[in-house]
Amino acid sequence: MLLNHYYEGLVEAGCDEAGRGCLAGSVYAAAVILPDGYENELLNDSKQLTEKKRYLLREIIQRDAVAWAVGVVTPEEIDKINILNASILAMHRALDQLQVRPQAVIVDGNRFKKYQDLPHTTIVKGDGKYLSIAAASILAKTYRDDYMNELAEKYPYYDWASNKGYPTKKHREAIRQYGTSPYHRMSYNLLGDGQLSIDFGE
């Protein structure tokens, strides 16, 4: 069972992002505030769950959360400010939209920039430790998947319906053959030329 909170006695928002390692598409982040003492033994890091479970949990999270929101940063913005800054900006945008103001923020990973005047803590593998970060990972992942599935209908040859924009062999071969789309991140090494390519596929 994941932990309910990190900060004692504060309204805490958990944040996570999806799509950092992708060659195409926006980066998505979510912020979630769960009720004090909330328990849900199904909640886990989105990468540990099946697609069906993620979508089932999305409904439960949206029903049970005190507040939740999703923030998006476009490929054009990613190319301008780099993916690390874009991931943090997406989390800030999600926090901006919360209907309840948090008093503290916990973030998956090890990098974050101060949000307003709130205390924050970064937690490596936080999506496998804290319920609100796990919930944020599920919302970010499923909303991003929905968006990539829509784009896949317009650009079927990149195989986004299955790779969601991650650097798979089929995705890179399609870039070689058809060139880039308006949704590719031009600052990325799209073809993986001579560099080790890491497969971030879920």
C-alpha positions in Angstrom: 0.0 0.0 0.0 1.4 3.4 -1.0 1.7 6.2 1.5 -1.0 8.8 1.9 1.1 11.9 2.4 4.6 13.3 2.9 3.9 16.6 4.7 2.1 16.3 8.0 -1.0 18.4 8.3 -0.8 20.2 5.0 -3.0 20.0 1.9 -0.5 18.3 -0.5 -0.6 17.9 -4.3 1.3 15.1 -6.0 2.7 15.7 -9.4 4.1 13.6 -12.2 4.6 13.8 -16.0 4.3 11.6 -19.0 6.0 11.7 -22.4 9.4 13.0 -21.5 11.4 10.5 -23.6 9.1 10.7 -26.6 10.2 12.0 -30.0 6.8 13.5 -30.8 3.8 15.0 -29.1 3.3 17.3 -26.1 4.5 16.5 -22.6 1.6 16.0 -20.1 1.7 16.4 -16.4 -1.0 16.0 -13.7 -1.4 17.4 -10.2 -3.7 15.5 -7.7 -4.9 16.3 -4.2 -6.3 13.2 -2.5 -8.5 13.3 0.7 -6.7 13.0 4.0 -6.4 9.4 5.1 -7.3 8.2 1.6 -6.6 4.5 0.8 -6.7 2.7 -2.5 -4.7 -0.5 -2.8 -5.1 -0.6 -6.6 -3.1 2.6 -7.1 0.4 2.2 -8.3 3.0 3.7 -10.7 1.2 3.8 -14.1 4.0 1.8 -15.7 3.2 -1.1 -13.4 -0.4 -1.2 -14.5 -2.2 -2.5 -17.6 -3.8 0.0 -19.9 -7.3 -1.3 -18.8 -6.4 -0.8 -15.2 -5.1 2.7 -15.8 -8.3 3.9 -17.4 -10.4 2.3 -14.7 -8.3 4.0 -12.0 -8.5 7.3 -13.9 -12.3 7.3 -13.3 -11.8 6.4 -9.6 -9.2 9.1 -9.1 -11.3 11.8 -10.7 -14.3 10.8 -8.6 -12.3 10.6 -5.3 -9.8 13.4 -5.5 -10.3 16.6 -3.7 -8.9 18.3 -6.8 -7.1 17.2 -10.0 -5.8 18.9 -13.1 -3.7 18.2 -16.2 -1.1 20.6 -17.7 0.3 20.4 -21.3 3.5 21.8 -22.9 3.6 21.6 -26.7 6.5 20.2 -28.9 7.3 23.8 -30.0 7.7 24.9 -26.4 9.8 21.8 -25.6 12.1 22.7 -28.5 12.5 26.3 -27.1 13.0 25.6 -23.4 14.2 21.9 -23.4 12.3 18.9 -22.0 13.3 19.2 -18.4 12.0 22.8 -18.2 9.0 21.7 -20.2 8.2 18.9 -17.8 8.4 21.2 -14.9 6.3 23.9 -16.7 3.6 21.2 -17.4 3.5 20.4 -13.7 3.2 24.1 -12.8 0.4 24.5 -15.4 -1.4 21.5 -13.8 -1.0 23.1 -10.3 -2.3 26.4 -11.6 -5.6 24.8 -12.6 -6.3 23.0 -9.3 -9.7 24.1 -7.8 -8.2 23.7 -4.3 -5.0 25.5 -3.5 -2.4 23.1 -2.1 -0.1 24.0 0.8 2.8 21.7 -0.4 3.8 19.8 -3.5 5.5 16.4 -3.9 7.0 15.5 -7.2 8.1 12.3 -8.9 11.8 12.4 -9.8 14.7 14.6 -8.6 14.2 17.9 -10.4 11.6 20.7 -9.8 11.5 24.4 -9.7 9.7 26.2 -6.8 6.0 26.7 -7.4 4.8 30.0 -6.0 5.7 30.1 -2.3 4.9 26.5 -1.6 7.3 24.0 0.0 8.1 21.1 -2.3 9.9 17.8 -2.2 11.2 15.7 -5.1 10.9 11.9 -4.6 12.8 9.4 -6.8 10.4 6.7 -7.9 7.7 8.7 -6.0 5.0 7.2 -8.2 5.6 3.8 -6.5 5.7 5.4 -3.0 2.9 8.0 -2.7 -0.7 7.7 -3.6 -1.1 11.3 -5.0 2.0 10.9 -7.2 0.8 7.5 -8.5 -2.6 9.1 -9.2 -0.9 12.0 -11.1 1.2 9.5 -13.1 -2.0 7.7 -14.2 -3.8 10.9 -15.2 -0.8 12.2 -17.1 -0.3 8.9 -18.9 -3.9 8.3 -19.9 -4.6 11.8 -21.1 -1.4 11.8 -23.1 -2.3 8.4 -24.6 -5.7 9.7 -25.6 -4.0 12.7 -27.3 -1.4 10.4 -29.1 -4.2 8.1 -30.2 -6.0 11.0 -31.8 -2.8 12.2 -33.6 -2.2 8.6 -34.8 -5.4 8.8 -36.8 -4.0 11.8 -38.7 -0.4 10.3 -39.0 -0.9 6.5 -39.1 2.6 5.7 -40.5 4.5 6.6 -37.3 2.6 3.9 -35.4 1.8 6.3 -32.5 -1.3 4.2 -31.6 1.1 1.7 -30.2 4.4 3.5 -29.4 2.7 6.8 -28.2 5.6 8.8 -29.7 8.4 6.9 -28.0 11.6 6.1 -30.1 10.8 2.6 -31.3 12.4 1.1 -34.4 9.2 1.5 -36.4 8.7 5.1 -35.4 12.3 6.0 -36.5 12.0 4.1 -39.8 8.8 6.1 -40.6 10.6 9.4 -39.9 13.3 8.2 -42.3 10.8 7.4 -44.9 8.2 10.1 -44.5 10.1 12.9 -42.8 8.8 14.6 -39.7 5.3 15.7 -38.7 4.4 19.1 -37.1 4.3 17.2 -33.8 7.9 16.0 -33.8 10.3 17.5 -31.3 12.9 19.0 -33.6 15.5 19.4 -30.8 15.6 15.7 -30.3 17.9 13.2 -32.1 15.0 11.9 -34.1 16.8 9.2 -36.2 19.1 8.1 -33.4 22.0 8.5 -35.8 25.0 6.7 -34.3 23.8 7.3 -30.8 22.5 4.7 -28.4 18.8 4.8 -28.5 16.9 4.1 -25.4 13.5 2.5 -25.8 11.2 4.2 -23.3 8.2 2.2 -24.4 5.8 1.3 -21.6 
